[in-house]
């Protein structure tokens, strides 16, 4: 995992945090139909996480060019 995150300039700890956020978001999306506020919060959080991933990718590819 260290090699996989090192080339992105990320620490293993931040990669673990992102993984936990993705898992919690997925669980929230599965529970969303039963508990609407949880589903809305999970969808919002997951969308923000994906926006952050796209922004990080844009920065990474711009730096590599």
MOTAGI-V604669 format. One record per pair of residues at least 24 apart in sequence whose C-alpha atoms are under 7 Angstrom apart, sorted by the first residue. I is the first residue (numbers start at 1). J is the second residue. D is the distance in Angstrom with one decimal. If there is no record, write none. Layout:
<<I,J,D> <I,J,D>>
This chain:
<<22,46,7.0>>
